[in-house]
């Protein structure tokens, strides 16, 4: 059974930083592409960042230069380092794994609130 458990969310002031972690189990982690999505109230879930099994990354235009996705295959963990946070980054952030075709396994989500 695939489990993705996010941690690290909370409240941060605009301009601040935060790191999200996602611990994976029940999956051949090093062989899977991983990603972070987010969903703000009233909006569709959107891809924020993704990292392939080979370490290639891609980002949404809105977070390029501010967010960094990385992975530690020894710890079965994927990270999202978020810098220069803005109020519009406020959302529930979800970890995702490409277990089958596309990102089809999800964590429970962690709330990130950027506010003064």
SERO-4910 file (N, C-alpha, C, O; in steps of 0.05 Angstrom, whole numbers):
BEGIN
 pado doro    nc1    nc2    nc3   cac1   cac2   cac3    cc1    cc2    cc3    oc1    oc2    oc3
  Unk    A     17    -24      0      0      0      0     18     25      0     35     28     17
  Unk    A     13     42    -19     29     67    -22     19     87     -1     -5     92      2
  Unk    A     38     98     14     32    119     32     51    143     28     75    139     25
  Unk    A     40    167     26     55    191     24     46    209     47     23    216     49
  Unk    A     65    217     63     59    233     87     74    259     86     99    259     88
  Unk    A     59    281     83     71    307     82     75    319    110     60    312    129
  Unk    A     95    336    113     99    351    137    113    377    131    124    380    109
  Unk    A    111    395    150    126    421    147    109    445    141    120    467    139
  Unk    A     83    442    138     66    465    132     62    482    157     71    475    179
  Unk    A     47    504    153     41    522    175     37    550    165     31    555    142
  Unk    A     41    569    184     38    597    178     65    610    176     83    606    192
  Unk    A     68    626    155     94    641    151     87    669    140     67    673    127
  Unk    A    104    688    147    100    715    137    109    718    108    126    703     99
  Unk    A     97    737     94    107    742     67    137    748     66    147    762     83
  Unk    A    150    736     46    179    738     44    194    717     59    218    714     56
  Unk    A    180    701     75    192    680     90    197    655     75    191    653     51
  Unk    A    208    635     89    215    609     77    202    586     92    195    589    116
  Unk    A    199    564     78    187    540     91    196    516     74    199    518     50
  Unk    A    201    494     88    207    469     73    187    448     80    181    442    103
  Unk    A    176    437     58    157    414     61    172    388     56    191    387     39
  Unk    A    164    367     70    175    341     66    153    321     60    130    325     69
  Unk    A    159    301     45    140    279     39    155    253     41    173    247     26
  Unk    A    147    237     61    159    211     65    142    190     51    117    189     56
  Unk    A    154    174     34    139    154     19    145    126     29    168    120     38
  Unk    A    125    109     28    128     80     35    111     64     16     91     74      5
  Unk    A    117     38     14    102     20     -3    106     26    -33     89     19    -49
  Unk    A    128     38    -40    133     45    -67    163     43    -73    180     48    -55
  Unk    A    170     36    -97    198     36   -105    206     64   -111    208     73   -134
  Unk    A    212     79    -89    214    108    -91    234    117   -111    229    136   -127
  Unk    A    258    106   -112    279    115   -129    272    112   -159    284    125   -176
  Unk    A    252     96   -165    245     90   -193    221    107   -202    211    103   -224
  Unk    A    211    124   -184    186    139   -190    191    169   -192    206    181   -177
  Unk    A    177    181   -211    175    210   -212    158    219   -188    138    206   -181
  Unk    A    165    242   -177    151    253   -154    143    282   -159    157    296   -175
  Unk    A    123    292   -146    115    319   -150    101    332   -126     93    318   -108
  Unk    A     99    358   -128     83    373   -108     62    389   -124     67    402   -143
  Unk    A     37    386   -114     15    401   -124      4    419   -102     11    416    -79
  Unk    A    -12    438   -109    -26    455    -89    -54    462    -99    -60    462   -123
  Unk    A    -71    467    -80    -98    475    -86   -106    497    -66   -107    493    -42
  Unk    A   -112    520    -78   -122    542    -62   -152    542    -62   -164    530    -80
  Unk    A   -165    554    -42   -194    555    -41   -207    565    -67   -199    586    -77
  Unk    A   -226    550    -78   -240    559   -102   -224    555   -127   -233    563   -148
  Unk    A   -201    543   -126   -184    539   -150   -179    510   -154   -182    493   -136
  Unk    A   -171    503   -179   -164    476   -185   -136    469   -174   -119    486   -170
  Unk    A   -132    444   -170   -106    434   -161    -86    439   -184    -92    433   -207
  Unk    A    -62    449   -178    -43    454   -199    -16    443   -191     -8    440   -168
  Unk    A     -1    435   -212     26    425   -207     45    448   -201     46    468   -215
  Unk    A     59    445   -179     78    465   -170    106    458   -180    121    475   -191
  Unk    A    114    433   -175    141    425   -182    142    394   -185    126    380   -171
  Unk    A    159    384   -201    162    356   -205    192    349   -208    208    365   -217
  Unk    A    198    324   -200    225    314   -203    224    286   -213    210    269   -202
  Unk    A    239    280   -234    239    254   -245    257    235   -229    271    244   -211
  Unk    A    255    209   -235    272    190   -221    302    195   -226    319    188   -211
  Unk    A    307    209   -249    334    216   -256    344    242   -244    367    249   -247
  Unk    A    326    257   -231    333    282   -218    327    307   -234    332    329   -225
  Unk    A    315    304   -258    307    328   -273    283    341   -260    266    327   -249
  Unk    A    282    367   -261    261    382   -248    246    400   -267    257    409   -287
  Unk    A    222    406   -260    207    427   -274    188    441   -254    180    429   -234
  Unk    A    182    466   -260    167    483   -241    145    498   -256    147    504   -279
  Unk    A    125    504   -241    105    523   -250    118    551   -253    136    558   -237
  Unk    A    109    566   -273    121    592   -277    119    610   -252    137    626   -247
  Unk    A     98    606   -237     93    624   -214    112    619   -191    114    636   -174
  Unk    A    127    597   -192    145    591   -170    174    589   -179    192    585   -162
  Unk    A    179    592   -204    207    589   -214    225    610   -201    218    633   -198
  Unk    A    248    601   -192    267    619   -179    262    622   -149    278    634   -135
  Unk    A    239    612   -139    232    615   -110    231    587    -97    238    585    -74
  Unk    A    221    567   -111    217    541   -100    238    521   -112    246    524   -135
  Unk    A    246    502    -96    264    481   -105    254    454    -95    249    450    -71
  Unk    A    251    436   -114    244    408   -107    269    391   -107    286    395   -124
  Unk    A    270    373    -88    293    355    -87    284    328    -75    262    326    -65
  Unk    A    301    309    -78    294    282    -67    319    269    -54    341    274    -62
  Unk    A    313    253    -34    334    237    -21    324    208    -23    307    199     -8
  Unk    A    335    193    -42    326    166    -47    333    147    -23    320    127    -19
  Unk    A    354    154     -9    361    137     14    341    140     37    337    121     53
  Unk    A    326    162     37    306    167     58    278    164     47    258    169     62
  Unk    A    275    158     21    248    156      9    232    182     13    209    181     20
  Unk    A    245    204     10    233    230     17    238    250     -6    259    251    -17
  Unk    A    217    266    -11    219    288    -30    213    313    -14    196    314      3
  Unk    A    227    334    -22    225    360     -8    216    382    -27    220    380    -51
  Unk    A    204    403    -15    199    427    -30    208    450    -12    195    457      8
  Unk    A    230    463    -21    240    486     -7    226    511    -20    228    515    -44
  Unk    A    213    526     -3    198    550    -13    210    575     -1    209    578     24
  Unk    A    219    592    -17    231    618     -9    215    641    -20    199    638    -38
  Unk    A    219    664     -8    205    689    -17    175    684    -21    163    691    -41
  Unk    A    163    672      0    135    665     -2    117    689     -4    122    710      8
  Unk    A     96    685    -19     76    707    -24     49    698    -14     44    674    -11
  Unk    A     31    716     -8      4    708      1    -10    690    -20    -26    673    -12
  Unk    A     -4    694    -45    -17    677    -65     -6    648    -66    -16    632    -81
  Unk    A     15    643    -50     24    615    -47      7    600    -26     11    576    -23
  Unk    A    -10    614    -13    -28    600      7    -45    579     -6    -59    585    -25
  Unk    A    -43    555      4    -58    532     -8    -52    507      9    -36    507     27
  Unk    A    -67    486      3    -60    460     13    -41    448     -7    -46    446    -31
  Unk    A    -19    438      3      2    427    -14      1    396    -12      0    385     10
  Unk    A      1    383    -35     -1    354    -36     24    342    -49     34    352    -70
  Unk    A     34    322    -37     55    305    -49     42    285    -68     21    275    -62
  Unk    A     55    280    -90     44    261   -110     66    243   -120     89    250   -123
  Unk    A     58    218   -127     76    199   -138     65    188   -164     41    183   -166
  Unk    A     82    184   -183     74    172   -209     77    142   -206     96    130   -215
  Unk    A     58    130   -192     59    101   -186     52     85   -211     66     65   -218
  Unk    A     32     94   -226     23     80   -250     29     99   -274     52    104   -281
  Unk    A      7    109   -285     10    128   -307      4    156   -296    -19    161   -287
  Unk    A     23    173   -298     19    200   -287     19    200   -257     24    179   -244
  Unk    A     14    223   -245     14    225   -216    -13    214   -206    -34    227   -210
  Unk    A    -13    191   -194    -37    177   -187    -39    168   -158    -58    155   -150
  Unk    A    -19    175   -142    -20    170   -113    -15    197    -99      3    213   -107
  Unk    A    -30    201    -78    -30    228    -65    -27    226    -35    -36    206    -22
  Unk    A    -15    246    -23    -14    248      6    -40    262     15    -57    269     -1
  Unk    A    -42    266     41    -66    277     53    -66    308     51    -87    321     55
  Unk    A    -43    320     45    -41    349     42    -32    362     68    -37    353     90
  Unk    A    -19    385     64    -10    401     87    -16    430     81    -10    440     59
  Unk    A    -27    445    100    -35    472     95    -11    491     97      4    489    117
  Unk    A     -8    508     78     12    529     79     -3    556     77    -18    561     58
  Unk    A      1    573     97    -12    599     98      9    620     99     26    621    117
  Unk    A      8    639     80     27    661     79     12    686     85     -5    696     70
  Unk    A     17    697    109      2    720    118     17    735    140     32    723    155
  Unk    A     13    761    141     25    777    162      6    780    185     12    793    205
***
